[in-house]
Amino acid sequence: MIKKSALNPENAIFRETVPAGEYFLKVVKAGETVQILDLEGNQAADTLFYNAHNPTERYSAVDTIREQGNVYLTAGSKLMSSENNVMLEITADTCGRHDTLGGACSAESNTTRYALEKKCMHACRDSWLVAVTEHEELGMTKRDITHNINFFMNVPVTAEGGLTFEDGISDAGKYVELKAEMDVLVMISNCPQLNNPCNAYNPTPIEVLVWS
């Protein structure tokens, strides 16, 4: 569902550009709104959410899909945690739908889906591993990297129940906004994937904004 934002970017309390292939890590407090902005179009933003005070409670695709009865996320979707608590709600969305089934690219999936020589290509899971390694204070390891959302990514479900990776449906300047219902640790990998059309074979920057 397309729903435009009522927020003014000039009033944001935080604003950061995230280059393609880099990670973003920030705590968004309860009541704050975070926007992920697709600057150039067709860029996937693979995102993990955790309870900022207890990262063992994290975003659950299973609980979210069950509660909303839809495999795609858009304005009005409530993102549920592994403890069945509402973590965030999507309050604005100019893209229309987002994937939470396709998972994140990794060395293993690049090898399985594409070719053996693709194993060493940079992937979202690598970015998250770098994030938790560089932030030991979080007390997190690779075991904490679980369900994610692929904002702006087009992953249709086939009639047979399979998944395909298709050309993106986002465009330059499209965004998604989420209001935090608890203090949430946001961890984004700005996807570096070059083997499928999720980034139009040309990974580009995104921007993250936060309002109080």
Residue, then its C-alpha position, 0 to 999 in steps of 0.5 A: m500500500i502506497k502511503k506518503s510520509a508526513l515528516n519533513p527531512e529538515n526536521a530529522i535528528f539523524r541523517e546518514t548515507v550508507p554506501a553500497g556494500e557497507y553496514f549501518l548500525k544504530v539504536v532507534k528509541a521507542g517512539e522514534t521513526v526511521q526512514i530508509l531512502d532508496l537514493e538512486g532506485n532498485q537498491a536492496a537494503d537487507t535489514l535486521f532488527y533486535n531488542a536494543h536491551n536484549p538482542t536474543e529478542r529479534y525480528s521474526a519473519v514467521d510471526t510477522i507473516r502469521e500475524q498480518g496474513n501476508v508474505y509482503l510488508t508495506a504501510g500498516s505492517k507490524l513487525m513482530s519479534s521472536e517473543n511475539n511483541v510488536m517491534l516496529e510498524i511501517t507508517a509510510d511506504t512509497c515503494g509498495r511492498h517489501d520482501t521477508l522471505g528471500g533471506a540475505c545473500s551470503a558466500e554459501s548462497n552465491t556459490t549454490r545459486y550462481a557458481l563456485e567462483k562467486k563464493c568470495m564475492h562480498a555479501c550481506r551476511d559478510s557485512w553483518l559479520v563485520a558489524v558484530t565483530e567491530h562492535e563487541e559491546l553488543g555481545m552478538t555473534k554470527r548465531d544472532i544473524t537470523h531473519n531479515i527484511n529485504f526492503f525495496m527487493n522484489v521477490p515474487v512467490t510463484a504458483e508452485g510456492g517457489l521464490t524468484f529474484e526479479d527486477g526491482i519495483s523501487d525507484a530513486g527517492k522512494y522510501v519506507e518509514l518505521k515507527a519503533e514500538m520499543d528501543v530497537l537496534v537497526m542493522i542494515s547491509n546495503c546489499p552488494q549483490l551483483n549476481n541477480p537483478c535485486n540491485a539492477y546489477n549496480p549497487t548504489p547508496i541509501e540514506v537513513l533518517v531518524w525523527s524523534 
